[in-house]
């Protein structure tokens, strides 16, 4: 697709082309029309938490269909054997038409059983998809034909984590690096072309859910692997552990993406709160840390699933009960908080996903609203808001949409448990 007079990007993976939550396209609306955005298309799909990926004129989304007469438990924390299938769908970016479907049986044993958690990853003609129960597959992006697949629970003799496999895989060269689990295999690198294991590393009681990330510290590329027992830096080529910082995370909830700022690494989670490390040539240095583990008595930032924004002066993100907060980067001191962009009032796990576009931010909250805002030390400034999609997932006993949208082709792509929509955000 060619856009005249504007820079255009795909959104081929979790957090976008550079895996950093930045939307670099230009020619985007300053405010939403009073009647709402123009919806280019909408397509019926199954349920799931996995956000869409957009690449080369295609949209890829992972969903779930219950077997006939099957139903999810009324208590979302219950874990049982729920029959159904997972599907990787490929849609035409132009009109939302389904071009192909890759479907396989998947017996669900996870809590919060709506569907897959992981955004598909599109790279050099291949689509990599990871299901909630550990079905990892590589598909031809054009045809949907399976190139290779793995069953992580079977291949590594492990149980599915409480909330399923949710760490978004990372392509690094010819490696596909995944969060797996088990003895010596919390992190596993596969040959992205064949699925053959290249190396495995780390042991923990459970793998957590945080995406693996590659950052450069002190001139050396490092694979950051954060599981519920420690934060780790690995050599991405070999899996060799370069350093490790012990951090015992309650309920295994290492979820938000670790964020780099120069020689610093910021992490946040629901119970334990925030941690700012300085990565040195030796052991990491703790610059500051939340003083206590709590879901309600919180001082800094206790994010559940949303990846925060970190810059030289401030950190912006969602706290445990929907508080949208600003911290000082140097100290972790809270500057301000508001419920305006998230839930309007305290709600457990209240959420909004944050994407930067130039000097402003697009926030997609759990109510299905898309918001344009400015985030600054002086406060939260809302510029414009529109309803993008209906929140129809009731797992937290309120209606939410908990899937990260994609931004590409001067459009936004968002899904809930019944449809995926594409809305035009071009300035013209």
Secondary structure, DSSP 8 states (H G I E B T S, - for coil): ---TTS----B-STTTTTTSSB----SB-SS--TT--EEEEEEE--B-S---EEETTEEEEEEEEE-TT----SSTT----B-EEEEEEEEETTT--EEEEEEEE--B-SSSTTS--S--EEETTEEEEE-TTSEEEEEETTT--EEEEEEHHHHHT----TT------EEETTEEEEE--STT-SEEEEETTT--EEEEE---S---S---EEEEETTEEEEEEEETTEEEEE-TTT--EEEEEE---GGG---S--EEETTEEEEEETTTEEEEEE--SSS-EEEEE-SS--SSS-SS---SS---EE-SSEEEEE-TTS-EEEEETTT--EEEEESTTTTSS--TT--EEEEEETTEEEEEETTSEEEEEEEETTEEEEEEEEE-S---B-TTSS-B-----EEETTEEEEE-SSEEEEEE-B--
